[in-house]
């Protein structure tokens, strides 16, 4: 049997400096607080000091014949029926103790867990009951105070009333209704809370955002609106309409409860200054994620395309998330816009492209992906609704990269298989596909080729003239050209593109720029003046992925699908048109951590604009001086 708390304290103080512990004065808690046991039954008690689990207590039983308790709190009931107590006392402050009540009885024994709890008004708590000493272990639940004290289901789920107070949940043995146990419930009024919607937003300078707020646990839902930074951070109306200042930055909209002024919530607002001329600007939408794995293996932004009939309208695609659109030349973005039929399938790694169309109808859009929802997709309403078409030459594999579109026929497409030796052609906008012959030397067995139409200036020969480029493999497979729709191919270069991306630039007149590595002429930018039949090296001797041009300059950059958290220096090179000479390296921001997966150009009436989708490095805009 445990010794008295006083005797134990005296013995302990002989060997340690009493009062030196931070447990001095700590209040003692004891669980369970009440319990019913059969004769000689056992119960493990647990003690806390100021709410933290602790063993620094003395255990004792005030009744001489009340059973035993070990120094670890394991209690054994006596053989005699009755009511007894277990006491836990703070070893360093004997004035602090807690007591539990044990009822020893025979027959049906009912216990409820937890024995006490606190619940907010109109909220729920789960109770459980155990019945021992009888084969029928079922109970009937009730609330001692009746309906004013709340209600409880047959499964022990208690629903608190709308009035604060102390109430009691009762579990009564169905076998012996004279046997029961109860738990104490303290019902409290929770503090008022404010929630603001949206929790974060972005807008251009002088733009507007509408916020709403909800208030819980207060007399009314009204709030007052303010801007934490004062007038320098913008303004907001009593209806929650925020107007951004003329200076970019991060500001904070605050909603404060009228009924409980200490309750408030805030939302971050990123105010974007317009992109500056001659500066690479990160225009990644705030609601696009380029750093998390998400559901499909997120390689970030992999598409950049312009509606040829609407130069202000730019589009991009973020892996696992969908398609975004800009109507102001890339400064601000809205999305995802793929909200209709099969919109959720526009989520894989791949890309989108828009062919020539009409100003009177929404743009036609093609997409293809290698994961997520792989395959070829077509939208006739600007990316809202989508239809999937099977690429028959792919068989059971439908993982393909973005198709190439004939500049003279929006329904004429070429598409290359992802890490498979498949090249396919469609003449009906992707509804049906036929296999295209490739030479044995083009069978890469693991790499992914990119294929391009060569714009000869006439529709008939452009239709049959293509350029095919292998993924980098040491120059083994290289670049091939056909002038008869693949019936015959000629290897015109050892140049090969980096993993996951490639893009050529055709300014016209037979000139083509392509980029890559392993050419015998040198790595980097190559230039042809005879529609790709012959090539010359013009850029610096470093690996590059794609070439893009404006009316003033030609740009080459390096990027590949390296993945999240990794960096790839974009390796920007620039030359003035016609870019046959004069190539020079140029800097990019340190925050541009990866190079492009796709690029596009447009013209706003004053400046050429470049949009670059830089994988997990985000979406970037450059306004050419």
Protein Blocks (a to p, Z undefined) as FASTA:
>chain_A
ZZdfklmmmmmmmmpcehiackgopacddddfbdcddehiacdddddeehiacfkbcddd
fbfknoccdfkopacddfbecddddddddfklmkbccdddddddehjddddddfbdcdde
hiacddddddehiablcdcdddfklmmnoccdfkopacddfbecddddddddfklmmbcc
dddddddddddddddddfbdcddehiacddddddehiabfcdcdddfklmmnoccdfkop
acddfbecddddddddfklmmbccdddddddddddehiacdfbdfkbcfkbgkjnopgbj
abdcddfklmkbccdddehkbpcddfegolaccddfblbghklmmmbgcddddddddfkb
ccddddddfehjecjdddfegomaccddddfknmmalcdcdddddfkbmkbccdddehia
cddddfegomaccdddddfklmnohpacddddddehiaklmmmgccdddddehhmnopad
dfegolaccdfbfbdcdehiacdddebghiacdddehiakbgcjdddfegolaccdfbdc
bdcfbdcddfkbccddddddebghiacdekiacdddehlgoiacddddfklmbccfbdcd
ddehjaccddddehjnopcddddZZ
